[in-house]
Amino acid sequence: MESSSPSGKVSEPPAHRWTHVMGIAIAMLTLTLPMLVIAYYSSNQAVPSPSTRIYLDNPRE
């Protein structure tokens, strides 16, 4: 065994419960927020500009 290697098990400090909750909340926002924003803005129908309406009302022959 090398003298520089740790002997036995290295105990990690217990993870805080709030870190897991915050991680889950951030993950859920990361996954859902973009979809909600895209759905909100894609459902708004754009009003055609006046030039488009004139062209569609009076087709050129």
N, C-alpha and C positions, 0 to 999 in steps of 0.2 A: 504494500500500500504506500502511496506517495504521501509525503508529509504535507504537501500543499492542498491535497484534496480534503474536503470536509468529511468528517467521520459521522456516521449515523444519518438519521433523517433530518433534513432541514425543515423546520416547521414554518409554515407560512402563516401570516397573521390572518385571522378570520375575516372574510369578506363582509363588508357592511351590507345590510339588507337594502338600504336606500340606493346603493350603487346599482344593484340589479334592477330595482324598480325604475330608476332613471334611464338605464340602458334599454329596457323594454319600451319605455315611453318614447325615447328618441328613435328607436327602430320603427315603432308603429307610425310616428309622425313622418319619418323618412319614406315609408312605404305608401301611406295613404294620402298625405297632403298633396303630392304632385298629381295624383289621379283626380282628387277633388277639384283642384284648380283647373286642370284640363277639362274636366266635365263641365264645370261652371262656365268657362269661357267658350267652349265649343257649342254650348246650347244657345248662346245668344246669336240671333240671326242678324246678319248685317243688312242694312238698308241699302239697296242699290243706288248708285249715284244718278243724278238727273241725266247725264249724258247716256248712261246705259238704258234708261227708260225711253228716251227719245229714239235711240237706235232700235230698240225692240218694238216700239209703237209704230215707227215709220221705216220698215225695211226698204233698203235701196234695191232697185231692180236692175 
